[in-house]
Amino acid sequence: MIELAPVGKRLLFPVIISLSSCLPSGFAVATESDDCGPRPAEKTELACTAIIDDAARSDADHARAYVNRARVYSNDQKLNLALPDLDAALRLDNRSVPALLIRGFVSQRRNAFDAAAADYDRAIDIDPQNIGGFLSRGNLRLILRRWADAQTDFEAALRLQQDSAPAHVGRGRVYLETGELDNALNELNTAIAIATNFPNA
């Protein structure tokens, strides 16, 4: 547990800022389409492309393949390639939460914040039980310095999953920015404890 004297609490700023800047996007895990699932990126890209190019495959398979290939492109910072795949996935399935979350992230990285917010809002409307939507929108609201709105999202995420380390880090960032240093420290300690005991939380 981290304990800081009042003056030392200033150290929280770089720690929580650094952690919150690394918050995961909250991508929902797409249902994998046969051999087009998580694996080394180059193999995923090839496998997904083969499914996309196979006219005999179903629209559902094509949509999942577009999402999974877009995830590879997004992770590789190939945003110009990810976006067309996500648009294609959403033409096939306009209720694909994974596609909306990844497209929101891509828009966010391109500083198209209104487009990102629209995708996150729709993802939450479609599946309000999916923590990824709240984490993604909360992170966007941190970037926009909308502290109260971000706190609302992180608290919604915590109602869905109390042991979500990213949600605690996000709420800690809000507390830090609004001058609630003791609460920020508590959130940081909670996130560290969760990450230590439940690395995948």
Contacts in CASP RR format, 6 or more apart in sequence:
PFRMAT RR
TARGET T0000
AUTHOR 0000-0000-0000
METHOD contacts of the structure
MODEL  1
MIELAPVGKRLLFPVIISLSSCLPSGFAVATESDDCGPRPAEKTELACTA
IIDDAARSDADHARAYVNRARVYSNDQKLNLALPDLDAALRLDNRSVPAL
LIRGFVSQRRNAFDAAAADYDRAIDIDPQNIGGFLSRGNLRLILRRWADA
QTDFEAALRLQQDSAPAHVGRGRVYLETGELDNALNELNTAIAIATNFPN
A
1 189 0 8 1.000
1 192 0 8 1.000
1 193 0 8 1.000
2 185 0 8 1.000
2 188 0 8 1.000
2 189 0 8 1.000
2 192 0 8 1.000
4 11 0 8 1.000
4 12 0 8 1.000
4 185 0 8 1.000
9 181 0 8 1.000
9 185 0 8 1.000
12 176 0 8 1.000
12 181 0 8 1.000
12 184 0 8 1.000
12 185 0 8 1.000
12 188 0 8 1.000
13 176 0 8 1.000
15 188 0 8 1.000
16 169 0 8 1.000
16 172 0 8 1.000
16 173 0 8 1.000
16 176 0 8 1.000
16 184 0 8 1.000
16 188 0 8 1.000
17 173 0 8 1.000
17 176 0 8 1.000
19 169 0 8 1.000
19 173 0 8 1.000
19 188 0 8 1.000
19 191 0 8 1.000
20 139 0 8 1.000
20 142 0 8 1.000
20 169 0 8 1.000
20 170 0 8 1.000
20 172 0 8 1.000
20 173 0 8 1.000
23 135 0 8 1.000
23 139 0 8 1.000
23 142 0 8 1.000
23 166 0 8 1.000
23 169 0 8 1.000
23 170 0 8 1.000
24 135 0 8 1.000
24 166 0 8 1.000
25 101 0 8 1.000
25 102 0 8 1.000
25 105 0 8 1.000
25 132 0 8 1.000
25 135 0 8 1.000
25 136 0 8 1.000
25 139 0 8 1.000
26 101 0 8 1.000
26 131 0 8 1.000
26 132 0 8 1.000
26 133 0 8 1.000
26 135 0 8 1.000
26 136 0 8 1.000
26 166 0 8 1.000
27 71 0 8 1.000
27 98 0 8 1.000
27 101 0 8 1.000
27 102 0 8 1.000
27 105 0 8 1.000
27 132 0 8 1.000
27 136 0 8 1.000
28 97 0 8 1.000
28 98 0 8 1.000
28 101 0 8 1.000
28 123 0 8 1.000
28 127 0 8 1.000
28 130 0 8 1.000
28 132 0 8 1.000
28 133 0 8 1.000
29 98 0 8 1.000
30 64 0 8 1.000
30 67 0 8 1.000
30 68 0 8 1.000
30 71 0 8 1.000
30 96 0 8 1.000
30 98 0 8 1.000
30 99 0 8 1.000
31 64 0 8 1.000
32 38 0 8 1.000
32 64 0 8 1.000
32 68 0 8 1.000
33 48 0 8 1.000
33 51 0 8 1.000
33 60 0 8 1.000
33 61 0 8 1.000
33 64 0 8 1.000
33 65 0 8 1.000
33 68 0 8 1.000
34 51 0 8 1.000
34 61 0 8 1.000
35 47 0 8 1.000
35 51 0 8 1.000
36 44 0 8 1.000
36 47 0 8 1.000
36 48 0 8 1.000
36 50 0 8 1.000
36 51 0 8 1.000
36 64 0 8 1.000
36 65 0 8 1.000
36 68 0 8 1.000
36 69 0 8 1.000
37 44 0 8 1.000
37 47 0 8 1.000
37 48 0 8 1.000
37 68 0 8 1.000
38 44 0 8 1.000
39 47 0 8 1.000
41 72 0 8 1.000
41 75 0 8 1.000
41 76 0 8 1.000
44 68 0 8 1.000
44 69 0 8 1.000
44 72 0 8 1.000
45 69 0 8 1.000
45 72 0 8 1.000
45 73 0 8 1.000
48 65 0 8 1.000
48 66 0 8 1.000
48 68 0 8 1.000
48 69 0 8 1.000
48 72 0 8 1.000
49 65 0 8 1.000
49 69 0 8 1.000
51 57 0 8 1.000
51 61 0 8 1.000
51 62 0 8 1.000
51 65 0 8 1.000
52 62 0 8 1.000
52 65 0 8 1.000
52 66 0 8 1.000
52 69 0 8 1.000
57 65 0 8 1.000
59 92 0 8 1.000
59 93 0 8 1.000
60 92 0 8 1.000
60 93 0 8 1.000
62 88 0 8 1.000
62 89 0 8 1.000
62 92 0 8 1.000
63 88 0 8 1.000
63 89 0 8 1.000
63 92 0 8 1.000
63 93 0 8 1.000
63 96 0 8 1.000
63 99 0 8 1.000
64 89 0 8 1.000
66 85 0 8 1.000
66 86 0 8 1.000
66 88 0 8 1.000
66 89 0 8 1.000
66 92 0 8 1.000
66 99 0 8 1.000
67 85 0 8 1.000
67 86 0 8 1.000
67 89 0 8 1.000
67 96 0 8 1.000
67 98 0 8 1.000
67 99 0 8 1.000
67 102 0 8 1.000
69 85 0 8 1.000
70 81 0 8 1.000
70 82 0 8 1.000
70 83 0 8 1.000
70 85 0 8 1.000
70 86 0 8 1.000
70 89 0 8 1.000
70 99 0 8 1.000
70 102 0 8 1.000
70 103 0 8 1.000
70 106 0 8 1.000
71 82 0 8 1.000
71 98 0 8 1.000
71 102 0 8 1.000
73 79 0 8 1.000
73 81 0 8 1.000
73 82 0 8 1.000
73 85 0 8 1.000
74 82 0 8 1.000
74 102 0 8 1.000
74 105 0 8 1.000
74 106 0 8 1.000
79 106 0 8 1.000
79 109 0 8 1.000
79 110 0 8 1.000
82 102 0 8 1.000
82 106 0 8 1.000
83 103 0 8 1.000
83 106 0 8 1.000
86 99 0 8 1.000
86 102 0 8 1.000
86 103 0 8 1.000
86 106 0 8 1.000
87 103 0 8 1.000
89 96 0 8 1.000
89 99 0 8 1.000
90 96 0 8 1.000
90 99 0 8 1.000
90 100 0 8 1.000
90 103 0 8 1.000
93 99 0 8 1.000
95 126 0 8 1.000
97 123 0 8 1.000
97 126 0 8 1.000
97 127 0 8 1.000
97 130 0 8 1.000
97 133 0 8 1.000
100 119 0 8 1.000
100 120 0 8 1.000
100 122 0 8 1.000
100 123 0 8 1.000
100 126 0 8 1.000
101 119 0 8 1.000
101 120 0 8 1.000
101 123 0 8 1.000
101 132 0 8 1.000
101 133 0 8 1.000
101 136 0 8 1.000
103 119 0 8 1.000
104 115 0 8 1.000
104 116 0 8 1.000
104 119 0 8 1.000
104 120 0 8 1.000
104 136 0 8 1.000
105 116 0 8 1.000
105 136 0 8 1.000
107 113 0 8 1.000
107 115 0 8 1.000
107 116 0 8 1.000
107 119 0 8 1.000
108 116 0 8 1.000
108 140 0 8 1.000
108 143 0 8 1.000
113 140 0 8 1.000
113 143 0 8 1.000
113 144 0 8 1.000
116 140 0 8 1.000
117 137 0 8 1.000
117 140 0 8 1.000
120 133 0 8 1.000
120 136 0 8 1.000
120 137 0 8 1.000
120 140 0 8 1.000
121 137 0 8 1.000
123 130 0 8 1.000
123 132 0 8 1.000
123 133 0 8 1.000
123 136 0 8 1.000
124 130 0 8 1.000
124 133 0 8 1.000
124 134 0 8 1.000
124 137 0 8 1.000
129 160 0 8 1.000
131 157 0 8 1.000
131 160 0 8 1.000
131 161 0 8 1.000
131 164 0 8 1.000
131 167 0 8 1.000
132 157 0 8 1.000
134 153 0 8 1.000
134 154 0 8 1.000
134 156 0 8 1.000
134 157 0 8 1.000
134 160 0 8 1.000
134 167 0 8 1.000
135 153 0 8 1.000
135 154 0 8 1.000
135 157 0 8 1.000
135 164 0 8 1.000
135 166 0 8 1.000
135 167 0 8 1.000
137 153 0 8 1.000
138 149 0 8 1.000
138 150 0 8 1.000
138 153 0 8 1.000
138 154 0 8 1.000
138 170 0 8 1.000
139 150 0 8 1.000
139 170 0 8 1.000
141 147 0 8 1.000
141 149 0 8 1.000
141 150 0 8 1.000
141 153 0 8 1.000
142 150 0 8 1.000
142 170 0 8 1.000
142 173 0 8 1.000
142 174 0 8 1.000
145 177 0 8 1.000
147 174 0 8 1.000
147 177 0 8 1.000
147 178 0 8 1.000
148 174 0 8 1.000
150 170 0 8 1.000
150 173 0 8 1.000
150 174 0 8 1.000
151 171 0 8 1.000
151 174 0 8 1.000
154 167 0 8 1.000
154 168 0 8 1.000
154 170 0 8 1.000
154 171 0 8 1.000
154 174 0 8 1.000
155 167 0 8 1.000
155 171 0 8 1.000
157 164 0 8 1.000
157 166 0 8 1.000
157 167 0 8 1.000
158 164 0 8 1.000
158 167 0 8 1.000
158 168 0 8 1.000
158 171 0 8 1.000
161 167 0 8 1.000
161 201 0 8 1.000
163 194 0 8 1.000
163 198 0 8 1.000
163 201 0 8 1.000
164 194 0 8 1.000
164 201 0 8 1.000
165 190 0 8 1.000
165 191 0 8 1.000
165 194 0 8 1.000
165 195 0 8 1.000
165 198 0 8 1.000
165 201 0 8 1.000
166 191 0 8 1.000
168 187 0 8 1.000
168 188 0 8 1.000
168 190 0 8 1.000
168 191 0 8 1.000
168 194 0 8 1.000
169 187 0 8 1.000
169 188 0 8 1.000
169 191 0 8 1.000
170 187 0 8 1.000
171 187 0 8 1.000
172 183 0 8 1.000
172 184 0 8 1.000
172 187 0 8 1.000
172 188 0 8 1.000
173 184 0 8 1.000
175 181 0 8 1.000
175 183 0 8 1.000
175 184 0 8 1.000
175 187 0 8 1.000
176 184 0 8 1.000
194 201 0 8 1.000
195 201 0 8 1.000
END
